Amino acid sequence: MYRIKSYVKGLDKEMQGGIPEGSVVLIAGKPGTMKSSFAFNILYHNANKDDKSGVYVTLEQGRDSLLSNMEGLGMKLSGLEKEISVLDLGMIRKKLIQLTNQTWMEVFKMYLKNLKKNMDIKLVVIDSLPILEVMAKFTSAREELFHFFEWLRDMGVTAFLITEMKQDSDQFCQYDEDFLSDGIFHLDMKREENVVNLFVGIVKMRQTSHKRGYYPLIFDKDGFEVVTE
């Protein structure tokens, strides 16, 4: 089985080398747990080190704002424009106005299909899944999400869907997406004295033997790293 590396130092060895290719994986966490940075890190390093093209779909933050934030973390898109595409909500809305006979989800899928055809994308990040559900106006959310997850798998991509957890809840998502997904990374935070520390847990990863503990998650000039001992 071929695996996609997370490029979080120390994490891949805890799941037999990485994420099974073709998986649909949730990245869940409360606000402030660096979910977007964690996902972009996977996309960025797979493009930079393994020549795997990918697309980051941002439905909340503008494209320029996202790229500025990622550059501030040392992940500059310069030189990787052919490997990484960043698609934001404004682009989808503009195309939707032009194609008035199509639904928002049809336009969204059209974009991804075109990127798959033209760039042969291997990785897809959607930020975030709750916003996609709102924009798509699902009437039967669980059933439509099941078909959407299957559509992503049929595309032949490894997909990472960011989902926002509520502050007062331990639920990863709203419509049983955790059951539909192949894997779940849970990013959490804990306040200790005057410091807020981050942790990551591999809650679920199909076709993979992995530990279920939570590891301290560190980000510095060398990128993300987990402490496993």
N, C-alpha and C positions, 0 to 999 in steps of 0.2 A: 504494500500500500504506500502510495506517495503521500507525503505530509508537507503541509505549509508551515513554515517556521513563524513563531510569534515575534522572534527577535527581541524577546524580553530575556535578558541574561539569566540563566538558571531555571527558567520556566519550561522550556521545551523538553528538557530531560525528564521532567515530572509527568510528561504525557507521551512517552515513547517517541520523542523527536519532533512533535508538533501536532497540528490540527489535520485530521484526515481530509485530503483534497475532495472538494465537492460538498463539504458540509455547510449547513446553515447554522451560524453560531450567534447567540445573544451575548451582548456585552452590557450587563445590567449594573446599575448603581445609582445612588442618590446624587443630587447636585454637588459638584465640587470634587468628585472622585477621579477626575481625569479620564473619563470614558472616551471622549473624542480624541484626546492625545494618544491614548492606548491603541485605539483603532487605527489612527493615522500612522502610528509607529509601525504597525504590521504592514500597511500598504506601502509606506515609504521604503522600508528596508528590503522588502521583497522586490521592489522595482530597482532599487539601487544595487543590491547585492546578487539577486537571482534573475534579473531581467524579466520579471513577471509584471505585466501591465495591469493596472487597476483603475477603478473609478471611485471617487468619494462623493457621495450624494449628500449635500447639506440642505436640510429643509427648515432649519431654524436660523443658523448663522450665515451671513453673506459670504460669498466666495473670497473676497478680498480680506475680510476680517479673519476668516479661518486660516488663510495662508499666512497672514501676518502673525497670528498666534503661533502657528507651527514653526515659522522661521525663527521666532523668539525662543523656541525650544531646540533649535539647531537642525530642524528638518526643512531645508530650503528646497523649493521645487525647481530652482534653476538647474538646467541640464537634464531634468527628468520629465520635461513637458510631453515627450512622446510616449512615456511609460505611465504617467499619472494624469488622469483627467479629473477635474473638480466641477461638478454639476450642482447648481444651486436652484432654489425654488423659483427665482425670478425667470430663469431660462425656461423652465417647464411651463410656467404661466404664460410666457410670451408665445411659446409654440402652441399652447392650448387655445389662445385667442385666434391664431392663424388657422388652426384645424378645429373649427367650431363643431364639427360632427363627431368628434371623438371625446371620450371621457378623460378625466385627469389620469386615471390609472393606465389607460391605453396609450396616452402620450408618454407617460413615465416609462412604460415597457418599451415603447418605440425607441426612446433615447438609449436605453441599455442594450437593446438588440443592435442598434447601429454601432455603438461602441464595441460590442462583441465582434461585429463583422469587420470594422475598420481597424481596431486596435488589438483584437484578439485578447480582450481583458480576461484575466484569470481570477481577480479579486474584486469584490464589490463591498463597499461600506455604505450603509444607509443610516443617516443621522437626522432624525431619529424615527424609530418604528411608530411610536404614538402619534407623531405628526403625520406620517404617511397614512395611518388609519383614518385620521380626521379628514385629510385631503381627499382620500379615495371614497369617503362617504359609504363605508361598508354598511350593508343592511343586515347581513348575517356574518358577523365578524369572524367567528371561529372557522366556518366553512370557507369563507373567502381567503382567509389567511392560510388555511391548509393548501388551497390551490396556488396561492402566491408563493409559498415556500417550495412547492413542487415545481413551479415554473422556474424559480431560481436554480433548483437542482438540475432541471432539464437544460438550462442554459450552459451547464458545465462550468460554473464558477463556484468559488468558495466565498460565501457571503457572511458579512458581519453586520448584525442589526443592533444598533444602540437603543436601549430602552431605559427610560427614566423611572426610578423607584421613588415613591412618596416618602417623605421624611418619617412619617409615623406608621409605616407599613414594611413588612418583610416580603411582600409579594414582588416577584420579579417583573410581572407584567399583568395585563388586564384580561386578556382573552385566551388564556391557556397557551400562549406562544411558547412557554417553557416546555410543554409536552410535545409541541410540533417541531421544535428545534433539535438539531443534532448535538449541540453543545451550549454550555453557558459559562461565561466568565463573570464572576461577581466581584466588583470593585467596591470596597467598603472603607470606612474611615473610623478612627477611634481617637478620642481626645485623651491624652495622657499629660497631666499637669498643664503646661502652657503650649503643648505641641499637638498638632493634629497629624496622626500617622495614617498612611494608606496601607491597605491589604488587598490581596487578590486571592480568590479561591476558584478552583476548577470544579464547579458544581456538577457538571455533566459533560461528557465527551464520548459519544458513541464510537465503537470499534477501537477503544483505547483503554489501556490499564493506567489509571492515574490515582494519585492520592487526593483525598478530600479535605485536607487541612488548608488553612489560610496562611499565606506567606506575606511578610512585610514587603511592600512594594516601594522601591526607591527610584527617583528620577534625578539624574545629575547630568553633567556635560557629556557623559558617555552613553546616555540613554536610560532606558528602563532596566531594572534588575530586581530580582526577588531574592530574599534571604531564606535559604532552605535548611540551614543548620543552626 
